[in-house]
Amino acid sequence: MLEVENITAGYSGVPVLNGVSLSVGEGEFVSIVGPNGAGKTTLFKTISGTLTPMAGSIRFEGIDLLSIPPARRPHLGIAHVPEGRQVFPSLTVMDNLELGAYTDAGRRDWSRNIERILTWLPVLAERRNQLAGTLSGGEQQMLAIGRGLASSPKLLMLDEPSMGLAPAIADFIFEKLMEIRSEAELTILLVEQRVAEALESADHGYVLEAGRVVLQGTNEALRADDRVRQAYLGM
């Protein structure tokens, strides 16, 4: 579904990513893990189009993604749930969800999508008329995920969904993502610092360090790798 090949990207001419390649198959859950500053968020910005790469190619369902304007990429079926949630605080929960449904598919499927989103994330149904800025951090993260789902994505990109959340809340969100993935037959690309949880959920994983992919493999292979165990799993 998604093919990233030899991407080099950065800011003010200074590369953050250096020749990064990865592949996400339809229906897969792929995790990208690594330390702060490794380039994970930069990679997501490059895929979604808010950052133009210096070199390399990105294809989505066979389409040259770099030839598609950023504003059109969500209409292809790519939803980016950004780091830090970034909900619209002065709008209600329902208003935020409706804004997520601006894509062609999101408008077409709104009735079905909103019913499923409020079933998967019932706290959003309870808070539907509440201003997003008054929600807890975990509730805002669920809203950000729901807003992404409202666009009827084929690929859901999640940037650090556990950031700033209590461990129990983060665990709950990971469990919900697995439920949603199964029921919606969704493809998920996850960036996450909670390495154990990210790899446990994934079909395939990539370890990104200093802008390069240093390891990749199945979740079992990566969790068994001594370098991953020592550097990221505390073992």
Buried (B, 14 or more C-beta within 10 A) or exposed (E): BBBBBEBBBBEEEEBBBBBBBBBBEEEBBBBBBBBEEBBBBBBBBBBBBEBEBBEBBBBBBEEEBBEBEBEEBBBBBBBBBBBEBEBBEEBBBBBBBBBBBEBEBBBEBBEEBBEBBBEBBEBBBEBBEBBBEEBEEBBBBBBBBBBBBBBBBBBBBBBBBBBEBEEEBBBBBBEBBEEBBEEBEBBBBBBBBBBBBBBBBBBBBBBBBEBBBBBBBEBEBBBEBEEBBEBBEEE
